[in-house]
Amino acid sequence: MEIKNKIFNIGSEKATSINGLCGEIKRLFNKKIKIIHSKPLEEVKNMYFDISLAKKQLQWQPKTKLEEGIKKTYQNLSSQNK
């Protein structure tokens, strides 16, 4: 199967808010994070990636849970800054 000029959304099948993401970081690393809310944009209230095309055409499935992805990202960034 040839796949040309397609855009694939890659993400989890679960929507996560910025507040939820910050809460997870606080919990995982026992960090105090001050969340500062700016004036919300009128155009975008929620964003959720539809991954059905990637699943269908690439036979792709998300494998990494949010908690594991946050930890791996933190470790990766920590190792790059040494």
C-alpha positions in Angstrom: 0.0 0.0 0.0 1.4 3.4 -1.0 0.8 6.3 1.3 1.5 9.7 -0.2 0.6 13.2 1.0 -1.2 12.1 4.1 -1.3 13.8 7.5 -1.4 11.5 10.4 -2.3 12.5 13.9 -0.2 10.7 16.5 -1.3 10.7 20.1 -3.3 8.8 22.7 -6.9 7.9 22.5 -7.5 10.0 25.6 -7.9 13.8 25.8 -5.8 15.5 28.5 -6.1 19.1 29.5 -3.2 21.3 30.3 -4.4 21.4 33.9 -4.5 17.6 33.9 -1.0 17.4 32.4 0.4 19.8 35.0 -1.3 17.8 37.8 0.3 14.6 36.5 3.8 16.3 36.5 3.2 17.6 40.0 2.2 14.1 41.2 5.0 12.2 39.4 7.9 14.5 40.4 6.5 15.9 43.6 7.0 19.4 42.2 5.1 22.6 42.9 3.9 24.1 39.7 2.2 27.4 39.6 -0.3 27.4 36.8 -0.9 30.9 35.3 -4.0 31.1 33.2 -3.9 33.7 30.5 -7.0 35.0 28.7 -8.3 32.0 26.7 -8.3 32.1 23.0 -11.7 32.4 21.4 -11.0 30.0 18.5 -9.8 26.9 20.3 -11.6 25.5 23.4 -10.6 21.9 23.1 -8.2 20.0 20.9 -8.2 16.2 20.5 -6.3 14.3 17.9 -8.2 11.8 15.8 -5.8 8.9 15.3 -8.1 6.7 13.4 -6.3 7.3 10.0 -2.9 6.2 11.5 -4.5 3.2 13.1 -6.2 2.2 9.8 -3.5 2.9 7.2 -0.4 2.4 9.3 -1.7 -0.3 11.6 -0.4 2.0 14.4 -1.5 1.8 18.0 -0.5 4.0 20.9 1.8 2.1 23.3 2.9 4.7 25.8 0.7 5.9 28.6 0.8 9.5 29.6 2.6 8.8 32.9 5.3 6.8 31.1 5.7 9.4 28.3 6.1 12.2 30.8 8.8 10.3 32.7 10.7 9.4 29.4 10.5 13.0 28.2 11.9 14.3 31.5 14.7 11.7 31.4 15.5 12.6 27.8 15.6 16.4 28.5 17.6 15.8 31.7 20.3 13.8 29.8 20.5 16.4 27.1 21.1 19.3 29.6 24.1 17.6 31.3 
